[in-house]
């Protein structure tokens, strides 16, 4: 099973995922993003309460 993660195909896929994350503005883990078409907004970097996430989502709806 470990061999599946060590192959070139897995390495290329992981690299593509990291590049995608960077292009979306991810700078750490965990990150929660709201994606609406081409628009991407960070809802949380690191720990956030449900109330904080709800407040940020509500703010996105008003813009």
N, C-alpha and C positions, 0 to 999 in steps of 0.2 A: 504494500500500500504506500509506503514512504517513497518508493521509486517513482510513483506517479507525480509527486510534487517536485522531484529533482530533475525532471526531464526538461529539455529545451522548450517544448510546447507550453509547459506550465510556467516557466520563467518568462516567456514572451507574453503570455496572458496576464500574469501578475504585473509586469511592467506596463502593459496597456492600461490596466486598472489604476495603477498609481498615477500615470499621466492624466487619465480622465479625472481622477480625484483632484489633482492639482489644478487642472483647467476649470474646475467648478469652485475653486477657492478653499478647498479643504486644507487645513493647516495642522490638524491633530485629530485624535480619536478620543471620544466619539464626536462626530459632527452630524447634525441633522439638517438637511436641506429641503426647501420647498422648491419644486421645479414646475414651472408653468410655461410650456413651450420653450422658448429660448431664455426666459427669465429664470434666474436662480437666486434664491435668497437664503442666507443662513438663518436657521431658527435656533440653533444651539451649537456652541463649541464647548466641548467638555460637558460638565454636569449642568442641567437645567431642570427646573421643576415643570410639571405639567402646566401650571398657571403661567409661567414665563413663556413657554412654547405657545400656549393659547393666545396670550397677549401679542406675541410677535406675528402669529398668523392673522389675527384680527387687524393689526396694523397694515399688513400686506393687502388685505381686502379693501382698505380705505384708499389705497394709492392706485 
